[in-house]
C-alpha cells in the first residue's frame, strides 16, 4: 500500500467511526483535525486516533493504553496480537463511554 492509499484508508476508517459515534445515546464529542480523531466521552475521558504515515499504522490512545494497528488488506489488526480494531474499540468505548457500539471497520 502506498502513502496515498494508506491515507485514504485511514480517512475512510475515521469517517466510519464518526458515523457510528453520531448514533451515541450518551454525550460524546469528537473532532477530526488533520488525521487525528479525538473522541471525548461524557465523563471527559478521551480516545485519540492518530495516523502514523511513516510506519503505515493507525495508533489508538485510550485510558487502558496505546495500541498500534496495521491494515492487513481487509481490516485493521493490532500489531501485538492481531486483535481487530473494531473489537478493541468496542471494548474501549464500553469502558470509557459506558455505551455499546458496533463497528464494521
C-alpha positions in Angstrom: 0.0 0.0 0.0 1.5 3.3 -1.0 1.2 6.5 1.1 -1.8 7.9 -0.7 -3.7 4.6 -0.4 -2.8 4.4 3.3 -4.0 8.0 3.9 -7.3 7.3 2.2 -7.8 4.1 4.2 -7.2 6.0 7.5 -9.6 8.8 6.3 -12.3 6.2 5.4 -11.8 4.4 8.8 -12.1 7.6 10.8 -15.2 8.6 8.9 -16.8 5.3 9.6 -16.0 5.7 13.4 -17.5 9.2 13.3 -20.7 7.9 11.7 -21.2 5.3 14.5 -20.4 7.8 17.2 -23.1 10.1 15.8 -25.6 7.5 17.0 -24.5 7.7 20.6 -27.0 8.0 23.3 -24.5 9.5 25.7 -22.8 12.8 25.3 -19.8 12.0 23.1 -18.0 14.8 21.2 -15.4 14.3 18.6 -13.1 16.3 16.4 -11.1 15.3 13.4 -8.2 17.5 12.6 -5.5 16.5 10.1 -5.8 12.8 10.6 -6.2 13.0 14.3 -9.6 12.0 15.7 -10.2 13.0 19.3 -13.2 11.4 21.0 -14.3 13.0 24.3 -16.7 10.8 26.3 -19.3 12.3 28.7 -17.0 11.6 31.7 -14.3 13.6 29.9 -12.0 10.7 29.2 -10.6 10.6 25.7 -9.9 8.2 22.9 -7.4 9.5 20.3 -6.6 8.1 16.9 -3.5 9.2 15.0 -2.3 8.5 11.5 1.3 7.3 11.5 2.3 7.5 7.9 6.0 6.6 8.1 5.1 3.2 9.6 1.7 2.9 7.9 -0.2 2.4 11.2 -3.2 3.8 12.9 -2.5 4.4 16.5 -5.1 4.5 19.3 -4.6 6.0 22.7 -7.1 5.3 25.4 -7.3 5.1 29.2 -6.2 1.5 29.0 -3.1 2.2 26.9 -1.8 2.8 23.5 -2.3 0.4 20.6 -0.9 0.2 17.1 -2.9 -1.2 14.1 -1.8 -2.4 10.7 -4.1 -2.7 7.7 -3.8 -6.3 6.6 -5.6 -5.9 3.3 -9.1 -6.4 4.7 -9.2 -4.8 8.2 -7.1 -3.1 10.9 -5.4 -5.6 13.2 -3.3 -4.8 16.3 0.4 -5.4 15.7 1.0 -7.0 19.1 -1.6 -9.8 19.0 -3.8 -9.5 15.8 -6.9 -8.2 17.7 -9.2 -6.3 15.4 -9.7 -2.6 15.7 -13.5 -2.9 15.7 -13.3 -5.3 18.7 -10.7 -3.2 20.6 -12.6 0.0 20.0 -15.9 -1.6 21.1 -14.3 -2.7 24.4 -12.6 0.7 25.0 -15.8 2.7 24.4 -17.8 0.3 26.5 -15.4 1.0 29.4 -14.9 4.8 28.8 -18.3 5.9 27.5 -20.4 3.2 29.2 -22.2 2.5 25.9 -22.1 -0.4 23.4 -21.2 0.4 19.8 -20.9 -1.9 16.8 -18.2 -1.1 14.3 -17.7 -2.6 10.8 -14.1 -1.5 10.1 
